[in-house]
């Protein structure tokens, strides 16, 4: 195509070298078992050269009518060679293939560990289906390249080194004839290598989309049914599946054609050998044994030709997946320990019981990655330890953002948030988060029993008495008892067999089970009725070990008993004070919220009375 710049071979090699970094790293880590496996493979391939020579001498013995004792010696040698090869074949299977499975396990563990180390902003922009595809298909492609791929590549290489040498010793002329088609092979390999790499990468990307769609469909199956949207969703799934199949078929056409092309290329040499070598054998230039041995060697060279195709396929799939995995490994968390955090400071950093819970925001500003506007703008606020502080504001006012910065789910600048007078960024992440009970808007319960969910994050599941006390504090007592197996009831995915209010209260119970120094409830009472809400907040306040409570809510009833109320608007702190102080400020945003909700409650109460009133006769 005009205008395209020819790709430099050297640049292509550098690109492949960079993309295969993860593969080379794993090979180095498992270099010892790989070396042992390759050594046993070398022994097998060297010994593979001998049987055709034994067959040559056996044929010549028969043709020349020599003593049969020579055949017995050759048969014995053949037996011992086969025995040694059997042991060595077990060796390369044990060391090469076994090390690849361990490497795959290590890679999968490293990938999972790295995902846990990344900040929420990474998951905000990555689809779950893509990550699932990476942790399964791509890891398996890298593992296969290290196992079967390395095996067939090394096997083909050793064959190419050993078999032609034996053929040259027997007859240089017939060797040259047999390998006449070899110059075609590098061209075939280069062509297919590029096509396999490109098409396999597209296959993996398509699989990631399909996995994401499947995960989204299964998670939202109730919404799909509620909207009777099954036909449309099935059509989306059909199209994604069709695209995945088409790309797989395109990839399979390239992959499956490579081996036969190589076989055909080598068969041209076999045809030439039969034609010319047969004439030499009949004319007495070469012995019949030499002709038979060459025929066996040509047959043996068919495997390395096919192995080259397989090795290229394994390698290209491994490199494509290696690059995709490396892209994730190159991601760095925005949340890091302070760079000057020495070991002595780590050892003397506050422990789980040292934090009192005093929080201070000093001229705090924050902007999400990729956004042009600040989510928080110069917020300054001091929250005393063990106080209950409520945050009010319209959707998008910055309440959730502010609360998410305290457990460092997103990064804040040094000197902008302080905990007990110490910069928040100077706390170890693990110790900081152990002291914070966080209940966000996105509720998540694991597919475990109720008691296991309550004890999540603790060293062990709390005792039955502690579980009962927890359920009382969140106004769940009685409701859990009515579940089929009580605390031993197995919850469905994300707690689907519980109501919204029950899920909220269960997540609050899970947060306070750790006796945190700071409890954060981000709109965590929206699905609870006002009576239950009042009881729950009262139970939290009457706890023996009180903590700093930060509550973001839309209902005034949830926060009017708070010690201090903070009003946010478009990321700015515009009002603060007690409930009585704020409603006395006519024209203030808080007073507007209060008047609006009071009017809504009166209308709802009027509607209830109208529904209950008797209907007059004749009306």
N, C-alpha and C positions, 0 to 999 in steps of 0.2 A: 504493500500500500504506500502511495506517495506521501511524503512528509514524515514517515516514521524513521526514527534513528535506529540503525542496526545495533542490536544489543551486543556489548563486548563480552567475549567468552570469559575474560578474566573477571569482569564485574559480576557475571553470573556465578562463577565459582566462589567469589567472595560472599555473595548473597547466600548461596547454599551453605557455606561454612558457618555463617552467622546463624542461619535458621536451624542448623543441626547442633547448636551449642548444648541444648538439653540432652540430646542423644549421646554426645561425646562425654558429657559430664557423668551420666549414668554408667557408661562403659568404663570410665576411669574408676568410679567407685566400686565396681564389681570386676576390676581387672584380674584379680587372682583366679576366681572360678572360671572366668572367660578364657584366661590363658591356659588353664588346665584342660578345658573343653576343647580349645583349638588344637592343643598338642595331641590329644587323643584322636582328633579328626585328621590331623596330618598323618598320623601313623596308619589310620584306616586307608587314606587315599594313596599313600606310598605303597602299601601292601596290595592295593587294588591294581597296581601295574604288573604284578608278578603273575597272576593266573593266566593271562593270554600268552606270556612267554612259556609257561609250563605247557599250555595247550599246543603251542607251536612245536615244542620238542616232542610232545606225545604224538602229534600227527606225523612228524618226520620219522619218528621211531617206527611207527606202523608202516608208513610208505616205504621206508628203506629196510624194513624187516630186521630191525635191530633186536637185541635181547629184551624180553618183556619185563625183566627186573627193573629196567630204567623207568618204566611206566609206574611200577609200584612206588618207587621213590618219589616220583612226581605227584602221585595221588596222596602220599603221606604228607608231602610239603604243602599241597593244596589244603589238606585237612587242618594242619596246624595254622596256616595263614588265616583260614576261615575262623578258627577258634580265637585267635588273637584279635581279629577284626570284631568278633562278637563282643568281647570284653571292652574293646575301645569304643564301639558304638554305644554301649551302655554308659561309658564314661562321658562321651560328649552330650548324650541326652541328659544325663544327671547334672552336669555342670553348666552347660550352655542354656538349656531350656529352664532348668530350675532357677538359675540366677536371674533369668528374664522375669519369672513370676515374682521373685523377691523384689526386683527393681520396679515392677509394676505396682506392687503393694506399697513400696516406699514412695513412689511418685504420687500415688493416690492419697497417701497420708500427708505428704508435703503439700499437695494441692489443697486438701481440706484445711490443714493448719493455716495455710496462707490466706484462705478465704475468711477464716475466723479472725485473722489479724487486720483485715481491711475495714475501713470505716463505712458507715451506712451510705455515704455518698456514692460509693462504688456500686452498691446494690440498687441504688436509685436509678442508675443508668444501664444496668445489665439485666437481661431477662433470665429468669430462673431456668427455663428450658435450655438455654445456651450453656449455662454452668453445669447442668445435669449431663448434657452431651459431652462436655469437656472431661468431666470426672469419670465417664464410662467409656464412650467410643474412642475419644482421643487418647486417653491413657492406655487403652487396650492396643491402639495402633502403634504407640511408642513401644509398648512391651513386646509386641510381635516383631517389630523391627530389631529389637535387641536379642530376641530369641530365634525364631524361625528365619528372620531376615538375615541376621549375622551368620547363621548356620549355612544357609544355602549360598550366600556370597562367598564365604570362606571355602566351602566345599567346591564351588565352581572354580575359584582361584587356584586351589591346590591341584585340581584336575588339569587345568590349563598348564600348570607348571610341570606336572609329573608325566602325564600321558604322552604329550608330544615329544618329550625327551626319549622315552622308551621307543616311540615310533621312529625317531631319527636314528637311533642306534640300530634298529632292524633294517630300515631302508630309507635313506634320505629322499630318494626319488619318489617313492610312493607317499611319503609324508607330505612333500610339497604338493603333490596331486590332490591329496585328501583335504588339505587346508586351503585350496585355491579360492573357495568362496568366503574365507574369513574377513577380507576387507569390507564386506557388506555389513558385518555385525556392529561395528562402532556407530555407523549411521542409524541402524535400527534402534540401538540402545538409546542414543541421544534423542531421537524423535519421540520414542515412547516415554522416556523419562519425563520430558516436558509435558506431554499430554496427560500422563498419569497424575503428576503433581497438581496440575490445574484442575482436572476433573474431580480428584478426590477432595480437594479443598472445598469445591462447590457442594459435593455430597455432604460433607461434615456441616457446612453452614446450613444446608437445607434440613439436615437432621435436627440441628439446634432449633430451627423455626418450628419444626413438627413437634418436638418435645415441649417447647414453650406453649404451643397451641393446645396440646393434650393436657398439660398441667393447668392451663387457664380454663379449659372446658370442664375438667373434672372438679376444679375448685368452685367454679360458678355454675354447676349443674342445676342448682335450685333456682337461680335467676333465669337460666335458659328455659326451664320448665314453666316457671311462672309467667314468662312472656310468650310461651308457645313458640320459641325460636329454634326448636330442634332442626327443622329443615335447613334453615340458613346456616346454622353452625355445622351441620353435617356436610353441607356443600363446601364450606371453608376447609373442613378437615379433608374432604375428598380431593380438593385442589392441591392442598399442601402435600398429601400423600402421593398424588399423581406426579407432582414436581419432583418429589424425592425419588420415586421409582424411575422417572425418565432420566434423572441425573445418574442414578445407579446403573441403569442400562447403558448409558453413554460411557460411563467409566468401565463397565464390564466388557464392552466391545473392544476398547483399547487394551485392557488387561488380558483378555482371553485370546486376542489375536497375536500377542507378542510371542508366546511360546511356540505356536505352530509355525510362525514365520521363521524363527530361529531353527526349528527342526527341519523345515524345508531347505533352508540355506545349507545346513550341514549335510542333508541328504544328497545335495548336488555333488558333494565330495565323495559320498558313498557310491553314487552312480558312476563317477569317473574312476573310482577304485575298481569297481566290478569290471568295467570295460577294459581299462588299461592293465590293472593288476592281474586279471584273468588271463590276458594274453601273455604276460610275463611268466605266470605260473605254468601255462601250457608250453611256453617256449623254453622253460628251464632256467630263465634268468633269475627268478625267485622261487623258493621252495613253496610247496603247498602249505606247509605249516606257517610260513611267514604271511601268506595270503590270508589264511584263517585268523591268525593273530591280529592282522590289520583290520579285518572285518569286525573283530571283537572290540578293538580300540575305537573304531569309528562309532560303534554302538554306544560305547561308554561316553563318548564325547557328546552324544545327544543330550544326556542329563545335564551337564554343565551349561549347555546352550539354553535349555529350559530354565535351569537354575538362575541364569543371568536375568531372564525376564522376571522370575519370581522375586529375586533380590532387589531389582529396580523397583518393582511394585511395593514391596515391603518398605524399602528405604524412602520412597517418595511419600507414601502414606505416613510413615513415621516422622518425616521432616515437616510435612504439612501440619500434622497434629502437634508436633514439637513447637512449631512457631505459634500456633494458637494458644497452647498452654503457656509458652514463654511470655506472650502478651499479658496474661493474667499475673504471672510471677513478677513481671516488671512493674505492675501496679504497686504503688506505695501508699500506705495508710496516711491520711492527713492527721491522725491522732498518734503522736509519738511521745515517748518519754523524753524529758528534758535532756539535751545533748550533754550538759555538764553535770548530770546526775551521777556522782561517783558512788562506788560500792559502799563506802562508809555512810553516805547520805541515805542510800537505799536501806541499809540496815537500821538506821535510826528514824526512818520515815514513820509517820503515824500509823499505828495498827488499827484493827477494827474497832477497838473501844476508845481510841484517843480522840476521835472527832466529836465535837460538841454540836456542830450544826449551824454556826453563825456564817451567813453568806453575805458577801458584799459585791455589788456590781459597780465598777468605776468607769464611767464614760464608755460603756460597752457598745460597740457597733459590730454587726455581723452581716455578711452577704453570702448567699449560697453560690457554689461554683456554677458558672455559666450565667448567673443573673446580673443584671445591670443596676438593680436597686437594692438598697440595704433592707434586710428583713428586720433588723434592729438598728436603731439610730441613737447613739449617745445616751444609753440608759444608765442611770446611776441610782442605786438603791441599797439600803442596808437592811438585812433580815436578821433579827436577833435569834439566838439559839432557842429551840423548843417553842417558837412562835408558829401560829397558823396564819399563813399569808395566802390570800386569794388573788387570782389574776383574772381580769374581766376585759373583754374587748370583742369586737366583731370578728368574723372569720377573716384570717389573714392579717390580724393585728400584730402577731408575733409572740403570742402566749406559748405555743408549743415549741417554737424555736428557742425562746428563753429558757424553758425548762429542760430542753434537750442538751443545752450547753453545760448544765451542771454536772451530769455524769460523763461529760466529754464525748457524747455521741457525735458531735461536730466540733471542730477546733475553734478555740477563741484565742485572741492575741494575749501574749504575756502581759500581766498587769491590769487585766480587765475584769477578772473574776477572782475573788478571794474566799477561801474557806478557813474559818477560824484564824483569820489574819494572814494566812499563807497563800501564795499564788496557787491557783487550782492546778496549773500545769506542772507544779513541783511535787504533786502526789503521784504515787504509783497508780496506774490505771486499775489494777486488780484490787488494791486496798480501797481506792476511792469508791469503786462500784459495789464493793461488799458493804459499804456503809450507806448505800442509797437503795431505797425500794422504789422502783420506777414502774408506773402503770400508765402506758400510753393509750392513744386512741385506737391503735390497731391491736386489738386483743388477740392473744395467741395462747391456746392451751394444747398440750401435747396429747397424743393418742395413748395415754396411760391412765391409770386409775386416779380417782379424785385425790386420795392421800399422796400418791406419787407426784401429782401436780402441785399440791400444797408444799411438799418438801423439796421441790425442784431447786437446785442450787445449794442445798444443805448437804452435809456429810451423810445424813441418814434421814429416813422418813420420821417425822415427829411421832411421839407416843400418842395413844388414843386420847388421853386426857388433854394433851396440848392441841390436838386436832379439833376437839369439841370446843375448847376455849377460842380457837381461831374462828371457827364457824359462828360462834356467838358474837364475836367482835364485828363481824361483817354482816350480821343479820341473816346468816344462812342456816342457823340451827333449825332443825325441823325439816327444812327442805332437803338437806343431804340425807337425812334419815329416811325420807320417803323415796329415795332412789332405789332401784332394784337390789343392789348389794351395798347400799350405804356408801361409806368411804372407799370401799373396794370396787365400786362401779367403774367399769372401763368407759372412758369418754371416746366419742367419735372424733373424726378429724377436726381439729380446731375447736373441740367441745361442742359439736353440732347438736348433741342430744340435750343441751342445756339451753335455757332461755337467755336472751341478751343480758338481762339484769343479773342472772346467776353467774354468767361468764365474767361480768365485770366484778362482782363481789368475790368470786373465786380468785381472780388475778390480784385483787387487793389483799386478800388473805395470804396469798403466796408472797407478796411483797413485804408484809409486816411479819411474816414467820421468821425472817432473818433478824428481827429487832434492829432495823436500820436507824442511823442517826438522822437521816433525812428521808422523808416520804414524799414522793411526787405523784400526784394524781392529775393526769392531763385529760380533762373531760371524761373521767372514769366513772361518773355517776349519772350519765345521760339516760341510761335505760332503766334506772331505778325510780320507783315512785317516791313522792316527797316524804311520806311517812317512814319508809324504809331508809331513805337517805338521811333523815334527821336522826334516826336511831343509830345508824352506822357512824355518822360523824360524832355523835355523843359518845359512842363506845371508844372511838379513837382518842378522843380527848381525855377520857377517864382512865386510859391505860396507865399502869404503874410506871413504865419507862416511856415517858413522852418523848417525842422527837420533833424536829422541825418539819412542819407540814406545808407543802406548797400545792395549792389546788387551782387548777384552771377550769372554769365552768362557764356555762351560758345562763344557767338559772340563778337568779338572785338568791333563792331559797337555799342554795348550796353553800353560799359564801357569806351570808349576812351576819353569821356568828363568828366570823374570822377576826383575829386580832388586828389585822391590817389588810386593806384591799388596795390593789394596784390596778389602774385602768390604762390599757394600752390602745393606741390607735395608729395604724400604719407604721408600726415599729417604734413609736415614741411613747414614753411615759408621760401622760398628760394629767393624770389625777392620782392621788393616793390619800388614804385616811381610813377611818372606821366607817361602818355602814351609816351611822347617824350623821357623821360629818359630811359624807358624800351626797346623801339624799337632800341635805340642807342647801347644797349648792345648786340653785336654780339655773337651768340652762346647761348644766354640766352633762357630759356623756353618760355618767353613771345614773344620774337622775332620769335621763331619757330612757335608759334600759329599764329602770325600776318602774317608771310610769307605764311603759309599754307592756311589761309582763304583768303588772297589776291589772291593767285593762283586759288583757287576754284571760287572766284567771277569773275576773268578774263575768266576762262573757261566757266562759265555759261553765261557771256556776249557775248563771242565769239559764243557760241551755239545759242543764240537768234538771233544774226546778220546773222548767217548762215541759220537759218530757214526763216528769212525775205527776204533773197537775192533772186532775180528772177532766175529761172532755164533757162539756155541757150538752144536754140533750138537744138534738136538732142541729147541732153544729156540724 
